[in-house]
């Protein structure tokens, strides 16, 4: 059973009979019902009753309803209204556009708009590169989706995907001071997606592809990179790869193993899995076995697609066949970017001593983290309620900050690897331990170091 979470928290406004035990009765009722009280405020008080706002974390909507019923059952308590705090945060959307310049008088108006703005238009027409200096293009990216692979929800469409894209834009602003705008496209046709993004690209200094299902995402990214003179970054692929390689770098340091000699089993050959594999190889991994829904990938397996054929050609040097569970025996590292519950604690027990397990499927990982921790030396997940959260927000703000600062026209595996190494370096040798292999997303060094590393790699690529 999942633990109560702030992401499913409620605030209930109650009219409560004024008596000495009133507050303790409220908190006890919530705790008995399985909730966690996070705030309790008396907002008004009289001789006989008081108004109380109580906030508590729940396990979800059904659990929240049970807690409300428990409060209603208390003598002298009237529930006036209940608010879902997450929905309140999203009311009206999470973004707004504001002006950076004042419009106080006619002079301001004549410079910000006509006739003065015409001079700036003419300057850009004569020197298009000046658009980065004289417009929002300098610090603005597009967060583009078609809504086909949203979180763990799957194909929910562009409209339902919009809150996630807004959230992404909020993270870009908070962690890297980048202006990002959500673009949710009402099409799943690769040609239309590519043409639409190319058509709007003049406004932006970069494109962040988000939650586009495989295998179409590979084609969309490839074609956009061929046609655009701005970097195209697919966060589900490249952001995941950066954070996984950074976390693995530090985890291997903890267990005193070398990436060049460890045996790695990777569960998942989709968008994230393929990108993780590419970056693992770039980082020096030599023995990686990949599994998908049909089992282990090897050169002799019939029916391989072109992409899986590439995977087979660069992995599995020992020619391992069979099942994912069989491949785990004696392995040093398990990385899951696939589906829930594909292995169990007993499978982790067959791995090599001081093994590493990254189970990143959300919200249910490939193996229960507590079970994995009984046998593995280091365990990481994509969840915030366990140690070592391997979260893309550690990567993408700094990556784009670096790309924009360097005015990069592209992004390469060299830049991604530079980002991974910079992220790993944020955790100092004195801080490193089995439950702290990646820094907090609120560590100010994360964006700074990643951005610097990416910008430096971009500048070197531009002068090569």
Buried (B, 14 or more C-beta within 10 A) or exposed (E): EEEBBBEBBBBBBBBBBEEEEBBEBBBBBBBEBBBBBBEBEBEEEEEEBBBBBBBBBBBEEEBBEBBBEBBEEBEBBEBEEBBBBBEEEEEEEBBEEEEEEEEEEEEEEEBBEEEEEEEBEEBBEEEEEBBBEEBBBEBBBBBBBBBBBBEEEEBBBBEEBBBBBBBBBBBBBBBBEBBBBBBBBEEBEBEEBBEBBBEEBEEBBBBBBBBBBBBBBBBBBEBBBEEBEBBBBBBBBBBBBBBBBBBBBBBBBBBEBEBEEBBBBBBBBBBBBBBBBBBBBBBEBBBBBBBBEEBBBBEEBEEBEEBBEBBBEEBBEEEBBEEBBBBBBEBBBBBBBBBBEBBBBEBBBBBBEBBBBBBBBEEBBBBBBEBBBEBBBBBBBBBEEBBBBBBBBBBBBBBBBBBBBBBBBBBBBBBBBBBBBBBBBBBEEEEBEBEBBBBBBEBEBBBBBBBBBBBBBBBEBEEE
